[in-house]
Structure formats: structure tokens, C-alpha cells
Amino acid sequence: MMTVAVNNYSITWEKLPDDYQLDEEPADNLNQPLLAAALSEAL
């Protein structure tokens, strides 16, 4: 017999102000090259 527990989470966040300036450039993922190298080594 298997028991499964399900939790209902409510995730909320405040809306940014209308005059908030977001960068046009995406954020760099600094971990991606290291992760790709490690996965390549494993193969």
C-alpha cells in the first residue's frame, strides 16, 4: 500500500510599481557552463 500526501501551497507576490524599470537583457546563468561541463565529463 502506498500513501501519498498532497500539500496545497499558495504562492503570492506583490505587483511591481508601474514605473519599475526592468533590464532588457536577460540575466546570465553563471552556473550553466559549469553544469554543462560536469555533465559532459560524466558521459
PDB file of N, H, CA, C and O in Angstrom:
ATOM      1  N   MET A   1       0.845  -1.176   0.000  1.00  0.00           N
ATOM      2  CA  MET A   1       0.000   0.000   0.000  1.00  0.00           C
ATOM      3  C   MET A   1       0.889   1.238   0.000  1.00  0.00           C
ATOM      4  O   MET A   1       1.915   1.270   0.679  1.00  0.00           O
ATOM      5  N   MET A   2       0.495   2.258  -0.763  1.00  0.00           N
ATOM      6  H   MET A   2      -0.339   2.232  -1.314  1.00  0.00           H
ATOM      7  CA  MET A   2       1.271   3.488  -0.858  1.00  0.00           C
ATOM      8  C   MET A   2       0.433   4.654  -0.341  1.00  0.00           C
ATOM      9  O   MET A   2      -0.749   4.774  -0.663  1.00  0.00           O
ATOM     10  N   THR A   3       1.053   5.501   0.456  1.00  0.00           N
ATOM     11  H   THR A   3       2.013   5.404   0.718  1.00  0.00           H
ATOM     12  CA  THR A   3       0.387   6.693   0.968  1.00  0.00           C
ATOM     13  C   THR A   3       0.980   7.915   0.295  1.00  0.00           C
ATOM     14  O   THR A   3       2.200   8.071   0.228  1.00  0.00           O
ATOM     15  N   VAL A   4       0.119   8.769  -0.196  1.00  0.00           N
ATOM     16  H   VAL A   4      -0.872   8.642  -0.142  1.00  0.00           H
ATOM     17  CA  VAL A   4       0.568   9.982  -0.864  1.00  0.00           C
ATOM     18  C   VAL A   4      -0.004  11.178  -0.127  1.00  0.00           C
ATOM     19  O   VAL A   4      -1.208  11.249   0.117  1.00  0.00           O
ATOM     20  N   ALA A   5       0.859  12.115   0.226  1.00  0.00           N
ATOM     21  H   ALA A   5       1.837  12.057   0.028  1.00  0.00           H
ATOM     22  CA  ALA A   5       0.412  13.340   0.883  1.00  0.00           C
ATOM     23  C   ALA A   5       0.516  14.487  -0.114  1.00  0.00           C
ATOM     24  O   ALA A   5       1.540  14.665  -0.773  1.00  0.00           O
ATOM     25  N   VAL A   6      -0.542  15.246  -0.212  1.00  0.00           N
ATOM     26  H   VAL A   6      -1.374  15.101   0.323  1.00  0.00           H
ATOM     27  CA  VAL A   6      -0.559  16.378  -1.139  1.00  0.00           C
ATOM     28  C   VAL A   6      -0.767  17.649  -0.323  1.00  0.00           C
ATOM     29  O   VAL A   6      -1.721  17.767   0.447  1.00  0.00           O
ATOM     30  N   ASN A   7       0.143  18.589  -0.510  1.00  0.00           N
ATOM     31  H   ASN A   7       0.918  18.493  -1.135  1.00  0.00           H
ATOM     32  CA  ASN A   7       0.019  19.882   0.168  1.00  0.00           C
ATOM     33  C   ASN A   7      -0.390  20.931  -0.855  1.00  0.00           C
ATOM     34  O   ASN A   7       0.142  20.968  -1.965  1.00  0.00           O
ATOM     35  N   ASN A   8      -1.319  21.766  -0.484  1.00  0.00           N
ATOM     36  H   ASN A   8      -1.751  21.735   0.417  1.00  0.00           H
ATOM     37  CA  ASN A   8      -1.715  22.876  -1.348  1.00  0.00           C
ATOM     38  C   ASN A   8      -0.978  24.126  -0.893  1.00  0.00           C
ATOM     39  O   ASN A   8      -1.153  24.590   0.234  1.00  0.00           O
ATOM     40  N   TYR A   9      -0.156  24.662  -1.779  1.00  0.00           N
ATOM     41  H   TYR A   9      -0.014  24.285  -2.694  1.00  0.00           H
ATOM     42  CA  TYR A   9       0.604  25.852  -1.468  1.00  0.00           C
ATOM     43  C   TYR A   9       0.000  27.040  -2.196  1.00  0.00           C
ATOM     44  O   TYR A   9      -0.492  26.914  -3.318  1.00  0.00           O
ATOM     45  N   SER A  10       0.042  28.165  -1.560  1.00  0.00           N
ATOM     46  H   SER A  10       0.442  28.267  -0.649  1.00  0.00           H
ATOM     47  CA  SER A  10      -0.426  29.396  -2.174  1.00  0.00           C
ATOM     48  C   SER A  10       0.771  30.336  -2.276  1.00  0.00           C
ATOM     49  O   SER A  10       1.280  30.816  -1.263  1.00  0.00           O
ATOM     50  N   ILE A  11       1.211  30.593  -3.490  1.00  0.00           N
ATOM     51  H   ILE A  11       0.797  30.203  -4.313  1.00  0.00           H
ATOM     52  CA  ILE A  11       2.363  31.461  -3.712  1.00  0.00           C
ATOM     53  C   ILE A  11       1.845  32.802  -4.211  1.00  0.00           C
ATOM     54  O   ILE A  11       1.120  32.868  -5.204  1.00  0.00           O
ATOM     55  N   THR A  12       2.215  33.849  -3.526  1.00  0.00           N
ATOM     56  H   THR A  12       2.803  33.796  -2.719  1.00  0.00           H
ATOM     57  CA  THR A  12       1.784  35.191  -3.919  1.00  0.00           C
ATOM     58  C   THR A  12       2.985  36.129  -3.892  1.00  0.00           C
ATOM     59  O   THR A  12       3.969  35.874  -3.198  1.00  0.00           O
ATOM     60  N   TRP A  13       2.897  37.189  -4.637  1.00  0.00           N
ATOM     61  H   TRP A  13       2.097  37.396  -5.201  1.00  0.00           H
ATOM     62  CA  TRP A  13       3.928  38.217  -4.612  1.00  0.00           C
ATOM     63  C   TRP A  13       3.274  39.546  -4.917  1.00  0.00           C
ATOM     64  O   TRP A  13       2.202  39.618  -5.518  1.00  0.00           O
ATOM     65  N   GLU A  14       3.945  40.584  -4.489  1.00  0.00           N
ATOM     66  H   GLU A  14       4.815  40.525  -4.000  1.00  0.00           H
ATOM     67  CA  GLU A  14       3.409  41.918  -4.702  1.00  0.00           C
ATOM     68  C   GLU A  14       3.717  42.370  -6.122  1.00  0.00           C
ATOM     69  O   GLU A  14       4.779  42.069  -6.665  1.00  0.00           O
ATOM     70  N   LYS A  15       2.781  43.090  -6.711  1.00  0.00           N
ATOM     71  H   LYS A  15       1.918  43.335  -6.269  1.00  0.00           H
ATOM     72  CA  LYS A  15       2.969  43.626  -8.047  1.00  0.00           C
ATOM     73  C   LYS A  15       4.031  44.725  -8.000  1.00  0.00           C
ATOM     74  O   LYS A  15       4.075  45.533  -7.072  1.00  0.00           O
ATOM     75  N   LEU A  16       4.890  44.733  -9.031  1.00  0.00           N
ATOM     76  H   LEU A  16       4.855  44.077  -9.784  1.00  0.00           H
ATOM     77  CA  LEU A  16       5.897  45.790  -9.114  1.00  0.00           C
ATOM     78  C   LEU A  16       5.209  47.110  -9.441  1.00  0.00           C
ATOM     79  O   LEU A  16       4.164  47.126 -10.092  1.00  0.00           O
ATOM     80  N   PRO A  17       5.794  48.214  -8.992  1.00  0.00           N
ATOM     81  CA  PRO A  17       5.215  49.511  -9.343  1.00  0.00           C
ATOM     82  C   PRO A  17       5.217  49.704 -10.862  1.00  0.00           C
ATOM     83  O   PRO A  17       6.068  49.154 -11.561  1.00  0.00           O
ATOM     84  N   ASP A  18       4.273  50.475 -11.360  1.00  0.00           N
ATOM     85  H   ASP A  18       3.581  50.921 -10.793  1.00  0.00           H
ATOM     86  CA  ASP A  18       4.170  50.709 -12.800  1.00  0.00           C
ATOM     87  C   ASP A  18       5.409  51.373 -13.375  1.00  0.00           C
ATOM     88  O   ASP A  18       5.721  51.180 -14.551  1.00  0.00           O
ATOM     89  N   ASP A  19       6.123  52.155 -12.568  1.00  0.00           N
ATOM     90  H   ASP A  19       5.870  52.311 -11.613  1.00  0.00           H
ATOM     91  CA  ASP A  19       7.311  52.856 -13.069  1.00  0.00           C
ATOM     92  C   ASP A  19       8.611  52.080 -12.820  1.00  0.00           C
ATOM     93  O   ASP A  19       9.695  52.634 -13.003  1.00  0.00           O
ATOM     94  N   TYR A  20       8.521  50.807 -12.405  1.00  0.00           N
ATOM     95  H   TYR A  20       7.640  50.357 -12.257  1.00  0.00           H
ATOM     96  CA  TYR A  20       9.709  49.988 -12.151  1.00  0.00           C
ATOM     97  C   TYR A  20      10.378  49.639 -13.479  1.00  0.00           C
ATOM     98  O   TYR A  20       9.728  49.146 -14.401  1.00  0.00           O
ATOM     99  N   GLN A  21      11.672  49.897 -13.567  1.00  0.00           N
ATOM    100  H   GLN A  21      12.200  50.297 -12.819  1.00  0.00           H
ATOM    101  CA  GLN A  21      12.427  49.657 -14.799  1.00  0.00           C
ATOM    102  C   GLN A  21      13.081  48.274 -14.755  1.00  0.00           C
ATOM    103  O   GLN A  21      13.902  47.994 -13.882  1.00  0.00           O
ATOM    104  N   LEU A  22      12.709  47.422 -15.699  1.00  0.00           N
ATOM    105  H   LEU A  22      12.042  47.650 -16.409  1.00  0.00           H
ATOM    106  CA  LEU A  22      13.328  46.111 -15.818  1.00  0.00           C
ATOM    107  C   LEU A  22      14.424  46.170 -16.874  1.00  0.00           C
ATOM    108  O   LEU A  22      14.291  46.887 -17.866  1.00  0.00           O
ATOM    109  N   ASP A  23      15.513  45.417 -16.667  1.00  0.00           N
ATOM    110  H   ASP A  23      15.621  44.835 -15.861  1.00  0.00           H
ATOM    111  CA  ASP A  23      16.576  45.349 -17.656  1.00  0.00           C
ATOM    112  C   ASP A  23      16.061  44.655 -18.910  1.00  0.00           C
ATOM    113  O   ASP A  23      15.279  43.709 -18.825  1.00  0.00           O
ATOM    114  N   GLU A  24      16.497  45.123 -20.062  1.00  0.00           N
ATOM    115  H   GLU A  24      17.133  45.892 -20.131  1.00  0.00           H
ATOM    116  CA  GLU A  24      16.116  44.498 -21.327  1.00  0.00           C
ATOM    117  C   GLU A  24      16.907  43.219 -21.576  1.00  0.00           C
ATOM    118  O   GLU A  24      16.426  42.309 -22.251  1.00  0.00           O
ATOM    119  N   GLU A  25      18.122  43.150 -21.031  1.00  0.00           N
ATOM    120  H   GLU A  25      18.513  43.889 -20.482  1.00  0.00           H
ATOM    121  CA  GLU A  25      18.985  41.995 -21.224  1.00  0.00           C
ATOM    122  C   GLU A  25      18.625  40.899 -20.224  1.00  0.00           C
ATOM    123  O   GLU A  25      18.393  41.191 -19.051  1.00  0.00           O
ATOM    124  N   PRO A  26      18.574  39.650 -20.666  1.00  0.00           N
ATOM    125  CA  PRO A  26      18.304  38.572 -19.711  1.00  0.00           C
ATOM    126  C   PRO A  26      19.472  38.399 -18.743  1.00  0.00           C
ATOM    127  O   PRO A  26      20.615  38.717 -19.072  1.00  0.00           O
ATOM    128  N   ALA A  27      19.180  37.905 -17.580  1.00  0.00           N
ATOM    129  H   ALA A  27      18.251  37.647 -17.313  1.00  0.00           H
ATOM    130  CA  ALA A  27      20.228  37.651 -16.590  1.00  0.00           C
ATOM    131  C   ALA A  27      21.061  36.458 -17.034  1.00  0.00           C
ATOM    132  O   ALA A  27      20.522  35.478 -17.548  1.00  0.00           O
ATOM    133  N   ASP A  28      22.357  36.536 -16.841  1.00  0.00           N
ATOM    134  H   ASP A  28      22.795  37.332 -16.424  1.00  0.00           H
ATOM    135  CA  ASP A  28      23.242  35.425 -17.189  1.00  0.00           C
ATOM    136  C   ASP A  28      23.145  34.337 -16.136  1.00  0.00           C
ATOM    137  O   ASP A  28      23.066  34.616 -14.940  1.00  0.00           O
ATOM    138  N   ASN A  29      23.153  33.101 -16.592  1.00  0.00           N
ATOM    139  H   ASN A  29      23.217  32.874 -17.563  1.00  0.00           H
ATOM    140  CA  ASN A  29      23.185  31.960 -15.679  1.00  0.00           C
ATOM    141  C   ASN A  29      24.639  31.538 -15.566  1.00  0.00           C
ATOM    142  O   ASN A  29      25.176  30.880 -16.457  1.00  0.00           O
ATOM    143  N   LEU A  30      25.272  31.922 -14.466  1.00  0.00           N
ATOM    144  H   LEU A  30      24.835  32.457 -13.743  1.00  0.00           H
ATOM    145  CA  LEU A  30      26.701  31.658 -14.287  1.00  0.00           C
ATOM    146  C   LEU A  30      26.985  30.185 -14.034  1.00  0.00           C
ATOM    147  O   LEU A  30      28.114  29.735 -14.228  1.00  0.00           O
ATOM    148  N   ASN A  31      25.986  29.428 -13.606  1.00  0.00           N
ATOM    149  H   ASN A  31      25.069  29.793 -13.448  1.00  0.00           H
ATOM    150  CA  ASN A  31      26.191  28.017 -13.289  1.00  0.00           C
ATOM    151  C   ASN A  31      26.065  27.125 -14.514  1.00  0.00           C
ATOM    152  O   ASN A  31      26.519  25.981 -14.483  1.00  0.00           O
ATOM    153  N   GLN A  32      25.468  27.611 -15.582  1.00  0.00           N
ATOM    154  H   GLN A  32      25.099  28.540 -15.607  1.00  0.00           H
ATOM    155  CA  GLN A  32      25.204  26.756 -16.738  1.00  0.00           C
ATOM    156  C   GLN A  32      26.484  26.181 -17.356  1.00  0.00           C
ATOM    157  O   GLN A  32      26.524  24.976 -17.602  1.00  0.00           O
ATOM    158  N   PRO A  33      27.530  26.970 -17.619  1.00  0.00           N
ATOM    159  CA  PRO A  33      28.738  26.374 -18.206  1.00  0.00           C
ATOM    160  C   PRO A  33      29.372  25.304 -17.318  1.00  0.00           C
ATOM    161  O   PRO A  33      29.855  24.291 -17.823  1.00  0.00           O
ATOM    162  N   LEU A  34      29.375  25.518 -16.010  1.00  0.00           N
ATOM    163  H   LEU A  34      28.982  26.342 -15.600  1.00  0.00           H
ATOM    164  CA  LEU A  34      29.947  24.520 -15.099  1.00  0.00           C
ATOM    165  C   LEU A  34      29.114  23.250 -15.087  1.00  0.00           C
ATOM    166  O   LEU A  34      29.657  22.145 -15.064  1.00  0.00           O
ATOM    167  N   LEU A  35      27.802  23.406 -15.102  1.00  0.00           N
ATOM    168  H   LEU A  35      27.362  24.303 -15.120  1.00  0.00           H
ATOM    169  CA  LEU A  35      26.919  22.244 -15.104  1.00  0.00           C
ATOM    170  C   LEU A  35      27.056  21.472 -16.406  1.00  0.00           C
ATOM    171  O   LEU A  35      27.101  20.242 -16.395  1.00  0.00           O
ATOM    172  N   ALA A  36      27.123  22.180 -17.530  1.00  0.00           N
ATOM    173  H   ALA A  36      27.086  23.180 -17.539  1.00  0.00           H
ATOM    174  CA  ALA A  36      27.277  21.523 -18.823  1.00  0.00           C
ATOM    175  C   ALA A  36      28.599  20.760 -18.888  1.00  0.00           C
ATOM    176  O   ALA A  36      28.648  19.646 -19.409  1.00  0.00           O
ATOM    177  N   ALA A  37      29.654  21.347 -18.369  1.00  0.00           N
ATOM    178  H   ALA A  37      29.614  22.252 -17.946  1.00  0.00           H
ATOM    179  CA  ALA A  37      30.961  20.687 -18.371  1.00  0.00           C
ATOM    180  C   ALA A  37      30.932  19.438 -17.501  1.00  0.00           C
ATOM    181  O   ALA A  37      31.480  18.403 -17.880  1.00  0.00           O
ATOM    182  N   ALA A  38      30.304  19.528 -16.353  1.00  0.00           N
ATOM    183  H   ALA A  38      29.859  20.369 -16.046  1.00  0.00           H
ATOM    184  CA  ALA A  38      30.244  18.383 -15.455  1.00  0.00           C
ATOM    185  C   ALA A  38      29.421  17.259 -16.058  1.00  0.00           C
ATOM    186  O   ALA A  38      29.784  16.090 -15.923  1.00  0.00           O
ATOM    187  N   LEU A  39      28.331  17.586 -16.715  1.00  0.00           N
ATOM    188  H   LEU A  39      28.036  18.535 -16.825  1.00  0.00           H
ATOM    189  CA  LEU A  39      27.510  16.559 -17.349  1.00  0.00           C
ATOM    190  C   LEU A  39      28.236  15.928 -18.540  1.00  0.00           C
ATOM    191  O   LEU A  39      28.113  14.726 -18.778  1.00  0.00           O
ATOM    192  N   SER A  40      28.983  16.729 -19.280  1.00  0.00           N
ATOM    193  H   SER A  40      29.083  17.705 -19.087  1.00  0.00           H
ATOM    194  CA  SER A  40      29.750  16.193 -20.408  1.00  0.00           C
ATOM    195  C   SER A  40      30.826  15.237 -19.919  1.00  0.00           C
ATOM    196  O   SER A  40      31.069  14.204 -20.543  1.00  0.00           O
ATOM    197  N   GLU A  41      31.474  15.575 -18.804  1.00  0.00           N
ATOM    198  H   GLU A  41      31.276  16.414 -18.297  1.00  0.00           H
ATOM    199  CA  GLU A  41      32.505  14.713 -18.230  1.00  0.00           C
ATOM    200  C   GLU A  41      31.914  13.376 -17.812  1.00  0.00           C
ATOM    201  O   GLU A  41      32.538  12.329 -17.983  1.00  0.00           O
ATOM    202  N   ALA A  42      30.701  13.420 -17.263  1.00  0.00           N
ATOM    203  H   ALA A  42      30.193  14.271 -17.125  1.00  0.00           H
ATOM    204  CA  ALA A  42      30.064  12.199 -16.792  1.00  0.00           C
ATOM    205  C   ALA A  42      29.760  11.243 -17.939  1.00  0.00           C
ATOM    206  O   ALA A  42      29.735  10.027 -17.750  1.00  0.00           O
ATOM    207  N   LEU A  43      29.530  11.793 -19.123  1.00  0.00           N
ATOM    208  H   LEU A  43      29.550  12.781 -19.277  1.00  0.00           H
ATOM    209  CA  LEU A  43      29.222  10.941 -20.273  1.00  0.00           C
ATOM    210  C   LEU A  43      30.509  10.345 -20.811  1.00  0.00           C
ATOM    211  O   LEU A  43      30.481   9.591 -21.784  1.00  0.00           O
TER     212      LEU A  43
END
